[in-house]
Amino acid sequence: MDWMIATPPDTAVRSGPRPWWETRAFVAAMVVLSIVPLLYPPLPPLVDLFGHMLRYRVELDGDSPPLSRYYEFKWVLAGNLGVDLLIYPLAKLIGLEPAAKLIVLTIPPMTVAGMLWVAREVHYRLPPTVMFALPFAYGHHFLFGFVNYALAMAFAFLAFGLWLRLGRLGKSKLRAAIFVPISILVWLTHAFGWGMLGLLCFAAEAVRQHDRGRGWIMSAPRAAFHCLSLSVPVLLMLLWREGAGGLTQDWFNWKGKGKWFEMALRDRWRNYDRTMVGIAGAVFLLAIVHPRLTLSRMLFFTMLVLGAAFVVLPRIIFGSAYADMRLVPFLIAVGLLAIRFKGPTPPRFGQWLAYGALAFLLVRTATVTASLAIAANDQREKLAALDRVPKGARVVTLVGISCADRGWPLWRNAHLGGFVTIRRHGFSNNHWTVEGAKLLTVRYAPAGLFSNDPSQLVRDPRCRLNPTPVNIALAAVPRRAFDYLWLLDPPPFNPALLAGAEPVWRGNNRSALYRLHPAQANRPAP
């Protein structure tokens, strides 16, 4: 493991021009390329995004008569406010849906720019292998719609690049001063992003202190001292979490943790997504065994620190799920960013790696673009049902979760029912509650069990996934509490359960909108 030896980065003087992957034009092209998958969809079809947008609509127009009947919005100090804070002024200028798309559109390019900056600061140049890391900006966390977290991670990587640069220039006092407000900004965006920034900075600073001859025993406390400028949000965290509740559970679930790695690029096509993760892993292994490649000690140690955090983290923290899963795409990306050559870049081998990495990036970008376009077209067709929904209507949505390919394709329409609130100012059962970050409260008691997520998710009884079997859900819907029933891609169900419901719109794959008549009693499930 010769990357553990303190060898300097390649700073050899070049007699010729820079290779194409080290130019400013390349950096600009990579940043622009990261926007491409999000250009076509009117709204990014990310799983949780429409549930968030439901909350944004109440944030903007919660005083209107229909919305105030169903929801209450109240600002609280929380480490999970990123897009909520940005959407308010921007939506006032250009509208909610354009504002949401614009904000989400900025996340991948900022993430890619941060990754490239970190690689440049660590290696003093851009290795050709850096392109293997960039597709993880569209990792499972982003496509799932964790937009506050994804935005915080974009800020964290940009901040980490600045941290490395100021440390390299010896401007520790300036760094300490400016990272106080930076740490607060990242924490407000999402607390997990702030924690990630702290791990990145601590690991890098520990290696830097070691390289200055202080030894590993003294490097850790000195690194912690330098990271004190990131600690102000600890006070905010204490204020936020005092009495906030929320479960923290599912520790050391090794089977689940193993699945998060194969799901790091989860999108639509199981074997393909897993193969792309496998290729990234093979490239990392190549860097370990190939005589001309090595790993940056700074980023390798950072990867180890992130790995330790991943092992320790439970699946649920303070009621927020997938805490450990969110870390995996960036854990892999940091490992890939660590790859470099031991000496001057061999021209032929460097070109071979560069074109292989570029092919990996372009193929992944093309398939994510196609996947998001497929989802956007499907959602456009389904949203036509809202033309039949009057303003302020109460709509219960049931979304079928497919068991095809072991439930791998992301549940793109899981929160599509949120558009009842977004566009029609009506009630929808698509909001979720996270203790301690409860900006929105459902105040429509008649909805009962169908007041929030995951009541909208249903499954075929033969499927082993978690949601409620479709026939049981249909029988349980309190018809007197709702004006409409919106079925989206439901599995086969007993049509007798819809007796008395009037179809007003039909779409593909059994999707339909029904007007409910309170006088008709619910039919029992078979």
Backbone hydrogen bonds, N-H to C=O, Kabsch-Sander energy under -0.5 kcal/mol:
donor,donor_aa,acceptor,acceptor_aa,energy
4,M,1,M,-1.7
5,I,2,D,-1.2
7,T,5,I,-2.2
11,T,9,P,-0.8
22,E,19,P,-2.2
23,T,20,W,-1.1
27,V,23,T,-1.6
28,A,24,R,-2.6
29,A,25,A,-2.4
30,M,26,F,-2.5
31,V,27,V,-2.1
32,V,28,A,-2.4
33,L,29,A,-2.8
34,S,30,M,-1.4
35,I,32,V,-1.7
36,V,32,V,-0.7
36,V,33,L,-0.9
38,L,35,I,-1.8
39,L,36,V,-1.7
40,Y,36,V,-0.6
46,L,44,P,-2.5
47,V,143,L,-1.7
48,D,144,F,-2.2
49,L,46,L,-0.8
50,F,46,L,-0.7
51,G,48,D,-0.6
52,H,48,D,-1.9
53,M,49,L,-2.6
54,L,50,F,-1.5
55,R,51,G,-1.3
56,Y,52,H,-2.2
57,R,53,M,-2.5
58,V,54,L,-1.7
59,E,55,R,-2.6
60,L,56,Y,-2.2
61,D,57,R,-3.0
62,G,58,V,-1.6
64,S,61,D,-2.0
68,S,64,S,-2.8
69,R,65,P,-1.0
69,R,66,P,-0.5
70,Y,66,P,-0.8
70,Y,67,L,-0.9
71,Y,67,L,-3.1
72,E,441,T,-2.1
74,K,439,L,-2.9
78,A,76,V,-0.6
80,N,78,A,-1.4
81,L,188,L,-3.2
82,G,189,T,-1.8
85,L,81,L,-2.6
86,L,82,G,-1.5
87,I,83,V,-3.0
88,Y,84,D,-0.9
90,L,86,L,-1.5
91,A,87,I,-2.9
92,K,88,Y,-1.2
93,L,89,P,-0.8
93,L,90,L,-0.8
94,I,90,L,-2.4
95,G,91,A,-1.9
99,A,95,G,-1.8
100,A,96,L,-2.8
101,K,97,E,-2.2
102,L,98,P,-2.5
103,I,99,A,-2.4
104,V,100,A,-2.4
105,L,101,K,-2.6
106,T,102,L,-1.0
106,T,103,I,-0.8
107,I,103,I,-0.6
107,I,104,V,-1.1
110,M,106,T,-1.8
111,T,107,I,-2.3
112,V,108,P,-2.9
113,A,109,P,-2.6
114,G,110,M,-2.3
115,M,111,T,-2.3
116,L,112,V,-2.5
117,W,113,A,-2.2
118,V,114,G,-2.5
119,A,115,M,-2.4
120,R,116,L,-2.3
121,E,117,W,-2.4
122,V,118,V,-2.2
123,H,119,A,-2.6
124,Y,120,R,-1.4
125,R,119,A,-0.5
130,V,127,P,-1.6
131,M,128,P,-1.0
132,F,129,T,-1.8
133,A,130,V,-1.4
134,L,130,V,-0.8
136,F,133,A,-1.5
137,A,134,L,-2.1
138,Y,135,P,-1.8
139,G,136,F,-1.2
140,H,264,A,-2.3
142,F,139,G,-0.6
143,L,139,G,-2.3
144,F,140,H,-1.8
145,G,142,F,-1.5
146,F,141,H,-2.0
147,V,145,G,-2.3
150,A,146,F,-2.9
151,L,147,V,-2.4
152,A,148,N,-2.3
153,M,149,Y,-2.4
154,A,150,A,-1.9
155,F,151,L,-2.3
156,A,152,A,-2.5
157,F,153,M,-2.4
158,L,154,A,-1.9
159,A,155,F,-2.8
160,F,156,A,-2.5
161,G,157,F,-2.1
162,L,158,L,-1.8
163,W,159,A,-2.7
164,L,160,F,-2.5
165,R,161,G,-2.0
166,L,162,L,-2.7
167,G,163,W,-2.1
168,R,164,L,-2.4
169,L,165,R,-2.0
170,G,167,G,-1.1
171,K,166,L,-2.6
172,S,170,G,-1.0
175,R,171,K,-2.2
176,A,172,S,-2.4
177,A,173,K,-1.9
178,I,174,L,-2.3
179,F,175,R,-1.8
180,V,177,A,-0.7
182,I,178,I,-1.4
183,S,179,F,-2.0
184,I,180,V,-1.6
185,L,181,P,-2.4
186,V,182,I,-2.5
187,W,183,S,-2.3
188,L,184,I,-2.6
189,T,185,L,-1.7
190,H,186,V,-2.5
191,A,79,G,-3.1
193,G,190,H,-0.6
194,W,190,H,-1.6
195,G,191,A,-2.3
196,M,192,F,-2.3
197,L,193,G,-2.3
198,G,194,W,-2.2
199,L,195,G,-2.0
200,L,196,M,-2.6
201,C,197,L,-2.6
202,F,198,G,-2.5
203,A,199,L,-2.3
204,A,200,L,-2.2
205,E,201,C,-2.5
206,A,202,F,-2.4
207,V,203,A,-1.7
208,R,204,A,-2.1
209,Q,205,E,-2.7
210,H,206,A,-2.0
211,D,207,V,-2.5
212,R,208,R,-0.8
212,R,209,Q,-0.5
213,G,210,H,-2.0
214,R,209,Q,-1.3
215,G,210,H,-0.5
218,M,214,R,-0.6
219,S,215,G,-1.6
220,A,216,W,-1.4
222,R,218,M,-1.6
223,A,219,S,-2.6
224,A,220,A,-2.4
225,F,221,P,-2.1
226,H,222,R,-2.2
227,C,223,A,-1.4
228,L,225,F,-1.6
229,S,226,H,-0.7
230,L,227,C,-2.1
231,S,228,L,-2.0
234,V,231,S,-2.1
235,L,232,V,-1.6
236,L,232,V,-0.9
237,M,233,P,-2.8
238,L,234,V,-2.1
239,L,235,L,-2.1
240,W,236,L,-2.4
241,R,237,M,-2.9
242,E,238,L,-1.3
243,G,241,R,-0.5
244,A,241,R,-2.1
245,G,241,R,-0.6
249,Q,316,I,-1.4
254,W,252,F,-1.5
257,K,253,N,-2.7
258,G,254,W,-2.1
259,K,255,K,-1.5
260,W,256,G,-1.6
261,F,257,K,-0.9
261,F,258,G,-0.6
262,E,258,G,-1.1
263,M,259,K,-1.6
264,A,261,F,-1.3
266,R,263,M,-2.2
270,R,268,R,-0.7
273,D,269,W,-3.1
274,R,270,R,-2.5
275,T,271,N,-2.1
276,M,272,Y,-2.2
277,V,273,D,-1.6
278,G,274,R,-2.3
279,I,275,T,-2.4
280,A,276,M,-1.9
281,G,277,V,-2.3
282,A,278,G,-2.3
283,V,279,I,-2.2
284,F,280,A,-1.8
285,L,281,G,-2.2
286,L,282,A,-2.3
287,A,283,V,-1.8
288,I,284,F,-1.1
289,V,285,L,-1.9
290,H,286,L,-2.7
293,L,290,H,-1.0
294,T,340,R,-2.7
296,S,338,A,-3.0
300,F,296,S,-2.6
301,F,297,R,-2.6
302,T,298,M,-1.8
303,M,299,L,-2.4
304,L,300,F,-2.0
305,V,301,F,-2.2
306,L,302,T,-2.5
307,G,303,M,-2.6
308,A,304,L,-2.3
309,A,305,V,-2.1
310,F,306,L,-2.4
311,V,307,G,-2.1
312,V,308,A,-1.9
313,L,309,A,-2.5
315,R,249,Q,-0.5
315,R,250,D,-1.7
316,I,249,Q,-2.0
317,I,320,S,-2.3
319,G,247,L,-3.6
320,S,317,I,-2.5
321,A,319,G,-0.6
323,A,315,R,-2.7
324,D,314,P,-0.6
326,R,322,Y,-1.7
327,L,324,D,-0.9
328,V,324,D,-0.7
328,V,325,M,-1.1
331,L,327,L,-2.1
332,I,328,V,-2.5
333,A,329,P,-2.1
334,V,330,F,-2.5
335,G,331,L,-1.6
336,L,332,I,-2.1
337,L,333,A,-2.6
338,A,334,V,-1.2
339,I,336,L,-1.2
340,R,294,T,-2.2
342,K,292,R,-2.0
350,G,346,P,-3.4
351,Q,347,P,-2.3
352,W,348,R,-2.3
353,L,349,F,-2.5
354,A,350,G,-2.4
355,Y,351,Q,-2.7
356,G,352,W,-1.9
357,A,353,L,-2.7
358,L,354,A,-2.5
359,A,355,Y,-2.3
360,F,356,G,-2.1
361,L,357,A,-2.4
362,L,358,L,-2.9
363,V,359,A,-2.6
364,R,360,F,-2.1
365,T,361,L,-2.6
366,A,362,L,-2.5
367,T,363,V,-2.3
368,V,364,R,-2.3
369,T,365,T,-2.3
370,A,366,A,-2.4
371,S,367,T,-2.6
372,L,368,V,-2.6
373,A,369,T,-2.0
374,I,370,A,-2.5
375,A,371,S,-2.2
376,A,372,L,-2.5
377,N,373,A,-2.5
378,D,374,I,-2.1
379,Q,375,A,-2.5
380,R,376,A,-2.3
381,E,377,N,-1.8
382,K,378,D,-1.8
383,L,379,Q,-2.5
384,A,381,E,-0.8
385,A,382,K,-1.8
386,L,383,L,-1.5
387,D,384,A,-1.5
388,R,385,A,-1.9
389,V,386,L,-1.5
392,G,424,R,-2.9
393,A,390,P,-1.6
395,V,393,A,-0.7
395,V,427,F,-2.6
396,V,484,Y,-2.4
397,T,395,V,-0.6
398,L,486,W,-2.5
399,V,456,Q,-4.3
400,G,398,L,-0.5
400,G,488,L,-2.8
401,I,458,V,-2.6
402,S,400,G,-0.6
406,R,403,C,-1.1
407,G,404,A,-1.1
408,W,404,A,-0.6
408,W,405,D,-1.3
410,L,267,D,-2.8
412,R,410,L,-2.2
414,A,411,W,-2.0
416,L,413,N,-1.5
418,G,415,H,-1.9
419,F,416,L,-2.0
420,V,417,G,-2.0
421,T,418,G,-1.0
422,I,418,G,-2.3
423,R,419,F,-2.7
424,R,419,F,-0.8
424,R,420,V,-0.9
425,H,421,T,-1.1
426,G,420,V,-2.0
427,F,393,A,-2.0
429,N,395,V,-0.6
431,H,428,S,-0.5
435,E,433,T,-0.5
437,A,434,V,-2.1
439,L,437,A,-1.6
441,T,72,E,-3.0
443,R,70,Y,-3.1
444,Y,70,Y,-0.7
445,A,443,R,-1.1
447,A,444,Y,-1.3
448,G,445,A,-2.2
450,F,447,A,-2.4
451,S,448,G,-1.0
453,D,431,H,-3.5
455,S,452,N,-2.0
457,L,454,P,-1.8
458,V,399,V,-2.6
459,R,468,T,-1.9
463,C,460,D,-2.2
468,T,457,L,-1.0
470,V,459,R,-2.5
473,A,469,P,-2.0
474,L,470,V,-2.5
475,A,471,N,-2.0
476,A,472,I,-1.4
477,V,473,A,-1.1
479,R,477,V,-1.2
481,A,478,P,-1.8
482,F,478,P,-0.5
482,F,479,R,-0.9
483,D,394,R,-2.7
484,Y,394,R,-2.0
485,L,514,Y,-2.5
486,W,396,V,-2.6
487,L,485,L,-0.6
487,L,512,A,-3.0
488,L,398,L,-2.6
488,L,486,W,-0.5
489,D,487,L,-0.5
497,L,494,N,-1.9
498,L,495,P,-1.9
499,A,496,A,-1.5
501,A,498,L,-2.4
502,E,515,R,-2.7
504,V,513,L,-2.9
505,W,513,L,-1.3
507,G,511,S,-3.0
511,S,508,N,-1.8
512,A,487,L,-1.9
513,L,505,W,-2.5
514,Y,485,L,-3.0
515,R,502,E,-3.5
516,L,483,D,-2.7
516,L,514,Y,-0.5
520,Q,517,H,-2.3
521,A,519,A,-0.6
